Amino acid sequence: MSDRVSLKNMVFYGFHGVYEFEQELGQRFYVDVDMKADLSQAGKSDRLEETIDYVSIYNHTKDILENQRFQLLEALSYHVAEEVLRLFPKVEEVTVRVRKPSVPIAAALDYVEVEAVRRRDQ
C-alpha cells in the first residue's frame, strides 16, 4: 500500500511529562500523524467519504494533546495511534511521532521524539 495521508509538524500546548513542573507549566509538542490507506476510491470519486478526513484527524489529535495528560511520550503517541485506528476504519497503518523540544535534561539537543506504529491487524 503506497497511498498515504500525512499531517506534519502540528503544534499543540500540553501538560505531559514525568516531572511536576512539566505537568503544571506545560509546553509545546510537535506531532506528525502519517496514515496508510487505499485511496483509490477517493481518487476516482472525488468524495470526502471515500478518504481520510484530515480535518477530523487534526481535531482528534488536538483534543488528546491538549485535554488529556500523560507522563510518557510513549503513552501519548500510542494513545493517538490507537484512536486513529479506532475512529477511522479506512486507515490500515498509522505512524505517530511526538516531539518534545523542551526536555528536562542538561544537554544540547533539538528535541526528543517517540514514534508509535500501529497496524489494523495488530
N, CA, C and O atoms as a GROMACS GRO file, in nm:
protein
  488
    1MET      N    1   0.085  -0.118   0.000
    1MET     CA    2   0.000   0.000   0.000
    1MET      C    3   0.089   0.124   0.000
    1MET      O    4   0.167   0.144   0.093
    2SER      N    5   0.078   0.205  -0.103
    2SER     CA    6   0.162   0.324  -0.110
    2SER      C    7   0.083   0.453  -0.092
    2SER      O    8   0.143   0.561  -0.088
    3ASP      N    9  -0.050   0.445  -0.079
    3ASP     CA   10  -0.130   0.566  -0.058
    3ASP      C   11  -0.116   0.610   0.087
    3ASP      O   12  -0.111   0.527   0.178
    4ARG      N   13  -0.110   0.741   0.106
    4ARG     CA   14  -0.096   0.789   0.244
    4ARG      C   15  -0.150   0.930   0.257
    4ARG      O   16  -0.154   1.007   0.162
    5VAL      N   17  -0.192   0.960   0.378
    5VAL     CA   18  -0.231   1.094   0.418
    5VAL      C   19  -0.146   1.128   0.539
    5VAL      O   20  -0.136   1.050   0.634
    6SER      N   21  -0.083   1.246   0.536
    6SER     CA   22   0.006   1.285   0.645
    6SER      C   23  -0.026   1.425   0.695
    6SER      O   24  -0.054   1.516   0.616
    7LEU      N   25  -0.023   1.440   0.824
    7LEU     CA   26  -0.030   1.571   0.888
    7LEU      C   27   0.104   1.590   0.957
    7LEU      O   28   0.140   1.513   1.046
    8LYS      N   29   0.178   1.691   0.917
    8LYS     CA   30   0.316   1.708   0.964
    8LYS      C   31   0.332   1.832   1.051
    8LYS      O   32   0.279   1.940   1.022
    9ASN      N   33   0.406   1.814   1.157
    9ASN     CA   34   0.451   1.923   1.243
    9ASN      C   35   0.336   2.004   1.302
    9ASN      O   36   0.344   2.126   1.310
   10MET      N   37   0.230   1.934   1.343
   10MET     CA   38   0.122   2.002   1.415
   10MET      C   39   0.178   2.046   1.551
   10MET      O   40   0.258   1.975   1.611
   11VAL      N   41   0.136   2.162   1.597
   11VAL     CA   42   0.188   2.216   1.722
   11VAL      C   43   0.073   2.227   1.822
   11VAL      O   44  -0.032   2.285   1.793
   12PHE      N   45   0.095   2.170   1.941
   12PHE     CA   46  -0.005   2.174   2.047
   12PHE      C   47   0.063   2.211   2.178
   12PHE      O   48   0.182   2.186   2.196
   13TYR      N   49  -0.012   2.270   2.268
   13TYR     CA   50   0.038   2.300   2.401
   13TYR      C   51  -0.027   2.203   2.498
   13TYR      O   52  -0.149   2.200   2.513
   14GLY      N   53   0.057   2.123   2.564
   14GLY     CA   54   0.005   2.022   2.653
   14GLY      C   55   0.080   2.016   2.784
   14GLY      O   56   0.181   2.084   2.803
   15PHE      N   57   0.030   1.933   2.874
   15PHE     CA   58   0.085   1.922   3.010
   15PHE      C   59   0.131   1.778   3.035
   15PHE      O   60   0.087   1.714   3.130
   16HIS      N   61   0.218   1.731   2.951
   16HIS     CA   62   0.267   1.594   2.958
   16HIS      C   63   0.410   1.592   3.011
   16HIS      O   64   0.491   1.679   2.979
   17GLY      N   65   0.439   1.492   3.091
   17GLY     CA   66   0.574   1.476   3.143
   17GLY      C   67   0.573   1.406   3.277
   17GLY      O   68   0.470   1.398   3.344
   18VAL      N   69   0.688   1.358   3.313
   18VAL     CA   70   0.704   1.287   3.440
   18VAL      C   71   0.714   1.384   3.557
   18VAL      O   72   0.667   1.355   3.667
   19TYR      N   73   0.774   1.499   3.531
   19TYR     CA   74   0.803   1.593   3.640
   19TYR      C   75   0.685   1.687   3.666
   19TYR      O   76   0.613   1.726   3.574
   20GLU      N   77   0.669   1.721   3.792
   20GLU     CA   78   0.557   1.805   3.834
   20GLU      C   79   0.556   1.939   3.761
   20GLU      O   80   0.449   1.986   3.721
   21PHE      N   81   0.673   2.001   3.741
   21PHE     CA   82   0.676   2.132   3.675
   21PHE      C   83   0.630   2.120   3.529
   21PHE      O   84   0.574   2.216   3.475
   22GLU      N   85   0.651   2.006   3.464
   22GLU     CA   86   0.603   1.987   3.327
   22GLU      C   87   0.450   1.978   3.326
   22GLU      O   88   0.385   2.029   3.235
   23GLN      N   89   0.396   1.914   3.427
   23GLN     CA   90   0.252   1.896   3.436
   23GLN      C   91   0.182   2.026   3.477
   23GLN      O   92   0.063   2.044   3.448
   24GLU      N   93   0.253   2.116   3.544
   24GLU     CA   94   0.194   2.243   3.587
   24GLU      C   95   0.211   2.353   3.483
   24GLU      O   96   0.116   2.427   3.455
   25LEU      N   97   0.330   2.363   3.426
   25LEU     CA   98   0.359   2.473   3.332
   25LEU      C   99   0.320   2.441   3.189
   25LEU      O  100   0.280   2.530   3.114
   26GLY      N  101   0.332   2.315   3.151
   26GLY     CA  102   0.304   2.276   3.014
   26GLY      C  103   0.414   2.319   2.918
   26GLY      O  104   0.509   2.386   2.957
   27GLN      N  105   0.398   2.279   2.793
   27GLN     CA  106   0.496   2.313   2.691
   27GLN      C  107   0.441   2.275   2.554
   27GLN      O  108   0.335   2.213   2.542
   28ARG      N  109   0.516   2.313   2.450
   28ARG     CA  110   0.476   2.278   2.314
   28ARG      C  111   0.519   2.136   2.280
   28ARG      O  112   0.624   2.088   2.323
   29PHE      N  113   0.434   2.071   2.203
   29PHE     CA  114   0.463   1.940   2.148
   29PHE      C  115   0.438   1.947   1.998
   29PHE      O  116   0.343   2.012   1.953
   30TYR      N  117   0.522   1.879   1.921
   30TYR     CA  118   0.511   1.876   1.776
   30TYR      C  119   0.475   1.733   1.736
   30TYR      O  120   0.539   1.638   1.781
   31VAL      N  121   0.372   1.718   1.653
   31VAL     CA  122   0.318   1.586   1.624
   31VAL      C  123   0.302   1.567   1.474
   31VAL      O  124   0.257   1.656   1.402
   32ASP      N  125   0.340   1.447   1.428
   32ASP     CA  126   0.313   1.402   1.292
   32ASP      C  127   0.221   1.281   1.301
   32ASP      O  128   0.240   1.194   1.386
   33VAL      N  129   0.122   1.276   1.213
   33VAL     CA  130   0.037   1.158   1.200
   33VAL      C  131   0.041   1.118   1.053
   33VAL      O  132  -0.004   1.193   0.966
   34ASP      N  133   0.094   1.000   1.027
   34ASP     CA  134   0.112   0.950   0.891
   34ASP      C  135   0.029   0.822   0.877
   34ASP      O  136   0.050   0.726   0.951
   35MET      N  137  -0.065   0.822   0.782
   35MET     CA  138  -0.159   0.710   0.770
   35MET      C  139  -0.152   0.648   0.632
   35MET      O  140  -0.149   0.717   0.531
   36LYS      N  141  -0.151   0.515   0.630
   36LYS     CA  142  -0.158   0.440   0.505
   36LYS      C  143  -0.299   0.388   0.487
   36LYS      O  144  -0.362   0.339   0.580
   37ALA      N  145  -0.348   0.400   0.364
   37ALA     CA  146  -0.483   0.356   0.332
   37ALA      C  147  -0.496   0.341   0.182
   37ALA      O  148  -0.415   0.396   0.106
   38ASP      N  149  -0.596   0.268   0.139
   38ASP     CA  150  -0.627   0.259  -0.003
   38ASP      C  151  -0.712   0.380  -0.038
   38ASP      O  152  -0.828   0.390   0.002
   39LEU      N  153  -0.653   0.472  -0.114
   39LEU     CA  154  -0.721   0.596  -0.150
   39LEU      C  155  -0.772   0.595  -0.294
   39LEU      O  156  -0.810   0.699  -0.347
   40SER      N  157  -0.773   0.478  -0.357
   40SER     CA  158  -0.811   0.471  -0.498
   40SER      C  159  -0.957   0.514  -0.521
   40SER      O  160  -0.986   0.581  -0.620
   41GLN      N  161  -1.047   0.476  -0.432
   41GLN     CA  162  -1.188   0.515  -0.449
   41GLN      C  163  -1.203   0.667  -0.440
   41GLN      O  164  -1.278   0.726  -0.518
   42ALA      N  165  -1.132   0.730  -0.348
   42ALA     CA  166  -1.138   0.876  -0.336
   42ALA      C  167  -1.081   0.942  -0.460
   42ALA      O  168  -1.131   1.045  -0.506
   43GLY      N  169  -0.976   0.883  -0.516
   43GLY     CA  170  -0.919   0.936  -0.638
   43GLY      C  171  -1.016   0.932  -0.755
   43GLY      O  172  -1.017   1.021  -0.839
   44LYS      N  173  -1.096   0.828  -0.758
   44LYS     CA  174  -1.195   0.813  -0.866
   44LYS      C  175  -1.319   0.899  -0.843
   44LYS      O  176  -1.370   0.962  -0.936
   45SER      N  177  -1.368   0.901  -0.719
   45SER     CA  178  -1.496   0.964  -0.691
   45SER      C  179  -1.487   1.112  -0.654
   45SER      O  180  -1.583   1.187  -0.672
   46ASP      N  181  -1.371   1.154  -0.602
   46ASP     CA  182  -1.353   1.292  -0.554
   46ASP      C  183  -1.450   1.324  -0.441
   46ASP      O  184  -1.501   1.435  -0.430
   47ARG      N  185  -1.476   1.223  -0.356
   47ARG     CA  186  -1.570   1.239  -0.244
   47ARG      C  187  -1.497   1.220  -0.111
   47ARG      O  188  -1.420   1.126  -0.094
   48LEU      N  189  -1.524   1.311  -0.019
   48LEU     CA  190  -1.462   1.308   0.114
   48LEU      C  191  -1.489   1.177   0.186
   48LEU      O  192  -1.403   1.128   0.260
   49GLU      N  193  -1.606   1.119   0.167
   49GLU     CA  194  -1.644   0.996   0.237
   49GLU      C  195  -1.555   0.877   0.198
   49GLU      O  196  -1.552   0.776   0.269
   50GLU      N  197  -1.484   0.890   0.088
   50GLU     CA  198  -1.400   0.780   0.039
   50GLU      C  199  -1.254   0.792   0.083
   50GLU      O  200  -1.171   0.711   0.042
   51THR      N  201  -1.223   0.890   0.164
   51THR     CA  202  -1.085   0.911   0.205
   51THR      C  203  -1.077   0.929   0.356
   51THR      O  204  -1.173   0.901   0.428
   52ILE      N  205  -0.964   0.976   0.404
   52ILE     CA  206  -0.943   1.004   0.545
   52ILE      C  207  -0.957   1.155   0.563
   52ILE      O  208  -0.883   1.233   0.504
   53ASP      N  209  -1.052   1.195   0.644
   53ASP     CA  210  -1.077   1.337   0.667
   53ASP      C  211  -0.968   1.392   0.759
   53ASP      O  212  -0.972   1.372   0.881
   54TYR      N  213  -0.871   1.462   0.700
   54TYR     CA  214  -0.758   1.509   0.780
   54TYR      C  215  -0.795   1.620   0.878
   54TYR      O  216  -0.725   1.641   0.977
   55VAL      N  217  -0.904   1.692   0.852
   55VAL     CA  218  -0.952   1.791   0.950
   55VAL      C  219  -0.997   1.718   1.076
   55VAL      O  220  -0.970   1.764   1.188
   56SER      N  221  -1.066   1.609   1.060
   56SER     CA  222  -1.112   1.530   1.174
   56SER      C  223  -0.993   1.468   1.248
   56SER      O  224  -0.992   1.466   1.372
   57ILE      N  225  -0.894   1.419   1.175
   57ILE     CA  226  -0.772   1.366   1.238
   57ILE      C  227  -0.706   1.475   1.323
   57ILE      O  228  -0.668   1.451   1.437
   58TYR      N  229  -0.693   1.593   1.265
   58TYR     CA  230  -0.633   1.705   1.338
   58TYR      C  231  -0.710   1.733   1.467
   58TYR      O  232  -0.651   1.745   1.574
   59ASN      N  233  -0.843   1.743   1.456
   59ASN     CA  234  -0.923   1.777   1.574
   59ASN      C  235  -0.914   1.671   1.683
   59ASN      O  236  -0.908   1.705   1.801
   60HIS      N  237  -0.913   1.544   1.646
   60HIS     CA  238  -0.900   1.438   1.747
   60HIS      C  239  -0.761   1.440   1.811
   60HIS      O  240  -0.748   1.421   1.932
   61THR      N  241  -0.658   1.463   1.731
   61THR     CA  242  -0.522   1.471   1.785
   61THR      C  243  -0.509   1.590   1.879
   61THR      O  244  -0.451   1.578   1.987
   62LYS      N  245  -0.563   1.703   1.839
   62LYS     CA  246  -0.561   1.823   1.923
   62LYS      C  247  -0.630   1.796   2.057
   62LYS      O  248  -0.579   1.835   2.162
   63ASP      N  249  -0.744   1.731   2.053
   63ASP     CA  250  -0.818   1.701   2.175
   63ASP      C  251  -0.734   1.615   2.270
   63ASP      O  252  -0.730   1.642   2.391
   64ILE      N  253  -0.668   1.514   2.218
   64ILE     CA  254  -0.585   1.428   2.302
   64ILE      C  255  -0.467   1.505   2.360
   64ILE      O  256  -0.440   1.497   2.480
   65LEU      N  257  -0.398   1.580   2.275
   65LEU     CA  258  -0.278   1.651   2.320
   65LEU      C  259  -0.309   1.761   2.420
   65LEU      O  260  -0.233   1.784   2.514
   66GLU      N  261  -0.422   1.829   2.400
   66GLU     CA  262  -0.450   1.945   2.483
   66GLU      C  263  -0.543   1.918   2.601
   66GLU      O  264  -0.549   1.998   2.695
   67ASN      N  265  -0.615   1.807   2.598
   67ASN     CA  266  -0.713   1.783   2.704
   67ASN      C  267  -0.689   1.658   2.788
   67ASN      O  268  -0.760   1.634   2.886
   68GLN      N  269  -0.590   1.580   2.751
   68GLN     CA  270  -0.553   1.465   2.833
   68GLN      C  271  -0.410   1.484   2.881
   68GLN      O  272  -0.337   1.569   2.830
   69ARG      N  273  -0.371   1.405   2.978
   69ARG     CA  274  -0.235   1.416   3.034
   69ARG      C  275  -0.170   1.279   3.040
   69ARG      O  276  -0.231   1.180   3.081
   70PHE      N  277  -0.044   1.277   2.997
   70PHE     CA  278   0.035   1.155   3.000
   70PHE      C  279   0.171   1.187   3.059
   70PHE      O  280   0.224   1.297   3.038
   71GLN      N  281   0.228   1.094   3.131
   71GLN     CA  282   0.363   1.113   3.181
   71GLN      C  283   0.466   1.086   3.071
   71GLN      O  284   0.566   1.156   3.059
   72LEU      N  285   0.439   0.982   2.991
   72LEU     CA  286   0.537   0.938   2.891
   72LEU      C  287   0.494   0.972   2.750
   72LEU      O  288   0.376   0.961   2.716
   73LEU      N  289   0.590   1.012   2.668
   73LEU     CA  290   0.563   1.032   2.525
   73LEU      C  291   0.520   0.902   2.460
   73LEU      O  292   0.442   0.902   2.365
   74GLU      N  293   0.570   0.791   2.510
   74GLU     CA  294   0.531   0.660   2.459
   74GLU      C  295   0.381   0.638   2.474
   74GLU      O  296   0.315   0.592   2.381
   75ALA      N  297   0.328   0.671   2.590
   75ALA     CA  298   0.184   0.655   2.614
   75ALA      C  299   0.103   0.753   2.530
   75ALA      O  300  -0.002   0.718   2.477
   76LEU      N  301   0.151   0.874   2.516
   76LEU     CA  302   0.083   0.975   2.436
   76LEU      C  303   0.076   0.934   2.289
   76LEU      O  304  -0.031   0.939   2.229
   77SER      N  305   0.188   0.895   2.232
   77SER     CA  306   0.190   0.856   2.091
   77SER      C  307   0.109   0.729   2.067
   77SER      O  308   0.041   0.717   1.965
   78TYR      N  309   0.116   0.634   2.159
   78TYR     CA  310   0.038   0.511   2.149
   78TYR      C  311  -0.111   0.543   2.149
   78TYR      O  312  -0.187   0.488   2.069
   79HIS      N  313  -0.153   0.632   2.239
   79HIS     CA  314  -0.295   0.664   2.251
   79HIS      C  315  -0.347   0.732   2.123
   79HIS      O  316  -0.456   0.700   2.076
   80VAL      N  317  -0.270   0.824   2.068
   80VAL     CA  318  -0.312   0.889   1.943
   80VAL      C  319  -0.325   0.784   1.832
   80VAL      O  320  -0.424   0.784   1.759
   81ALA      N  321  -0.226   0.696   1.819
   81ALA     CA  322  -0.229   0.593   1.715
   81ALA      C  323  -0.350   0.501   1.730
   81ALA      O  324  -0.418   0.471   1.632
   82GLU      N  325  -0.377   0.457   1.851
   82GLU     CA  326  -0.491   0.369   1.874
   82GLU      C  327  -0.624   0.438   1.843
   82GLU      O  328  -0.715   0.376   1.789
   83GLU      N  329  -0.635   0.565   1.877
   83GLU     CA  330  -0.758   0.639   1.849
   83GLU      C  331  -0.778   0.657   1.698
   83GLU      O  332  -0.891   0.648   1.650
   84VAL      N  333  -0.672   0.682   1.625
   84VAL     CA  334  -0.684   0.693   1.479
   84VAL      C  335  -0.738   0.563   1.421
   84VAL      O  336  -0.829   0.565   1.339
   85LEU      N  337  -0.682   0.451   1.463
   85LEU     CA  338  -0.731   0.323   1.412
   85LEU      C  339  -0.875   0.295   1.454
   85LEU      O  340  -0.953   0.241   1.376
   86ARG      N  341  -0.909   0.332   1.574
   86ARG     CA  342  -1.044   0.307   1.625
   86ARG      C  343  -1.148   0.392   1.553
   86ARG      O  344  -1.256   0.343   1.520
   87LEU      N  345  -1.116   0.517   1.527
   87LEU     CA  346  -1.214   0.610   1.474
   87LEU      C  347  -1.219   0.618   1.321
   87LEU      O  348  -1.317   0.665   1.264
   88PHE      N  349  -1.114   0.572   1.255
   88PHE     CA  350  -1.104   0.587   1.110
   88PHE      C  351  -1.077   0.451   1.045
   88PHE      O  352  -0.961   0.414   1.026
   89PRO      N  353  -1.182   0.378   1.011
   89PRO     CA  354  -1.166   0.240   0.963
   89PRO      C  355  -1.091   0.228   0.830
   89PRO      O  356  -1.043   0.119   0.799
   90LYS      N  357  -1.080   0.332   0.753
   90LYS     CA  358  -1.004   0.325   0.627
   90LYS      C  359  -0.853   0.319   0.651
   90LYS      O  360  -0.778   0.273   0.564
   91VAL      N  361  -0.808   0.366   0.766
   91VAL     CA  362  -0.665   0.366   0.798
   91VAL      C  363  -0.620   0.223   0.824
   91VAL      O  364  -0.673   0.156   0.912
   92GLU      N  365  -0.521   0.178   0.747
   92GLU     CA  366  -0.466   0.044   0.763
   92GLU      C  367  -0.342   0.042   0.853
   92GLU      O  368  -0.315  -0.056   0.922
   93GLU      N  369  -0.268   0.153   0.851
   93GLU     CA  370  -0.149   0.166   0.935
   93GLU      C  371  -0.132   0.313   0.969
   93GLU      O  372  -0.154   0.400   0.885
   94VAL      N  373  -0.091   0.340   1.092
   94VAL     CA  374  -0.067   0.477   1.134
   94VAL      C  375   0.067   0.485   1.206
   94VAL      O  376   0.102   0.399   1.286
   95THR      N  377   0.140   0.592   1.176
   95THR     CA  378   0.263   0.624   1.246
   95THR      C  379   0.244   0.759   1.312
   95THR      O  380   0.209   0.857   1.246
   96VAL      N  381   0.266   0.764   1.443
   96VAL     CA  382   0.253   0.889   1.518
   96VAL      C  383   0.389   0.922   1.576
   96VAL      O  384   0.450   0.842   1.646
   97ARG      N  385   0.436   1.042   1.546
   97ARG     CA  386   0.561   1.091   1.602
   97ARG      C  387   0.531   1.211   1.692
   97ARG      O  388   0.465   1.306   1.650
   98VAL      N  389   0.578   1.206   1.816
   98VAL     CA  390   0.561   1.316   1.909
   98VAL      C  391   0.700   1.366   1.946
   98VAL      O  392   0.786   1.291   1.993
   99ARG      N  393   0.721   1.498   1.922
   99ARG     CA  394   0.849   1.561   1.955
   99ARG      C  395   0.831   1.658   2.071
   99ARG      O  396   0.735   1.735   2.077
  100LYS      N  397   0.925   1.651   2.162
  100LYS     CA  398   0.925   1.736   2.281
  100LYS      C  399   1.056   1.813   2.282
  100LYS      O  400   1.160   1.757   2.317
  101PRO      N  401   1.054   1.942   2.244
  101PRO     CA  402   1.179   2.017   2.237
  101PRO      C  403   1.234   2.062   2.372
  101PRO      O  404   1.355   2.080   2.387
  102SER      N  405   1.148   2.081   2.469
  102SER     CA  406   1.192   2.131   2.600
  102SER      C  407   1.206   2.016   2.698
  102SER      O  408   1.125   2.001   2.790
  103VAL      N  409   1.308   1.935   2.678
  103VAL     CA  410   1.328   1.821   2.767
  103VAL      C  411   1.408   1.863   2.890
  103VAL      O  412   1.498   1.945   2.879
  104PRO      N  413   1.375   1.808   3.005
  104PRO     CA  414   1.442   1.848   3.130
  104PRO      C  415   1.574   1.774   3.152
  104PRO      O  416   1.592   1.706   3.253
  105ILE      N  417   1.665   1.789   3.057
  105ILE     CA  418   1.799   1.733   3.075
  105ILE      C  419   1.902   1.838   3.037
  105ILE      O  420   1.877   1.924   2.952
  106ALA      N  421   2.016   1.831   3.101
  106ALA     CA  422   2.123   1.927   3.074
  106ALA      C  423   2.204   1.879   2.955
  106ALA      O  424   2.310   1.818   2.970
  107ALA      N  425   2.152   1.909   2.835
  107ALA     CA  426   2.219   1.865   2.713
  107ALA      C  427   2.176   1.957   2.599
  107ALA      O  428   2.069   2.018   2.603
  108ALA      N  429   2.260   1.966   2.500
  108ALA     CA  430   2.226   2.042   2.380
  108ALA      C  431   2.165   1.945   2.280
  108ALA      O  432   2.234   1.858   2.226
  109LEU      N  433   2.035   1.961   2.253
  109LEU     CA  434   1.967   1.879   2.154
  109LEU      C  435   1.844   1.952   2.105
  109LEU      O  436   1.791   2.040   2.174
  110ASP      N  437   1.798   1.916   1.987
  110ASP     CA  438   1.681   1.982   1.930
  110ASP      C  439   1.552   1.936   1.998
  110ASP      O  440   1.467   2.018   2.033
  111TYR      N  441   1.538   1.805   2.016
  111TYR     CA  442   1.417   1.751   2.075
  111TYR      C  443   1.435   1.603   2.101
  111TYR      O  444   1.530   1.540   2.053
  112VAL      N  445   1.342   1.548   2.178
  112VAL     CA  446   1.328   1.404   2.196
  112VAL      C  447   1.203   1.365   2.118
  112VAL      O  448   1.103   1.436   2.120
  113GLU      N  449   1.211   1.252   2.050
  113GLU     CA  450   1.098   1.207   1.968
  113GLU      C  451   1.067   1.062   1.998
  113GLU      O  452   1.157   0.979   2.014
  114VAL      N  453   0.938   1.032   2.006
  114VAL     CA  454   0.891   0.895   2.018
  114VAL      C  455   0.799   0.868   1.899
  114VAL      O  456   0.715   0.950   1.863
  115GLU      N  457   0.817   0.751   1.840
  115GLU     CA  458   0.737   0.711   1.725
  115GLU      C  459   0.663   0.582   1.759
  115GLU      O  460   0.723   0.484   1.803
  116ALA      N  461   0.532   0.584   1.736
  116ALA     CA  462   0.450   0.464   1.754
  116ALA      C  463   0.390   0.426   1.619
  116ALA      O  464   0.333   0.510   1.550
  117VAL      N  465   0.405   0.299   1.581
  117VAL     CA  466   0.350   0.247   1.456
  117VAL      C  467   0.249   0.139   1.493
  117VAL      O  468   0.282   0.044   1.564
  118ARG      N  469   0.127   0.154   1.444
  118ARG     CA  470   0.025   0.054   1.470
  118ARG      C  471  -0.043   0.018   1.339
  118ARG      O  472  -0.066   0.103   1.252
  119ARG      N  473  -0.075  -0.111   1.326
  119ARG     CA  474  -0.144  -0.162   1.206
  119ARG      C  475  -0.279  -0.219   1.249
  119ARG      O  476  -0.296  -0.266   1.361
  120ARG      N  477  -0.370  -0.214   1.160
  120ARG     CA  478  -0.505  -0.262   1.189
  120ARG      C  479  -0.504  -0.410   1.229
  120ARG      O  480  -0.586  -0.450   1.312
  121ASP      N  481  -0.415  -0.490   1.174
  121ASP     CA  482  -0.413  -0.634   1.204
  121ASP      C  483  -0.348  -0.666   1.338
  121ASP      O  484  -0.344  -0.783   1.376
  122GLN      N  485  -0.298  -0.568   1.409
  122GLN     CA  486  -0.233  -0.597   1.538
  122GLN      C  487  -0.332  -0.597   1.651
  122GLN      O  488  -0.294  -0.619   1.766
   0.00000   0.00000   0.00000
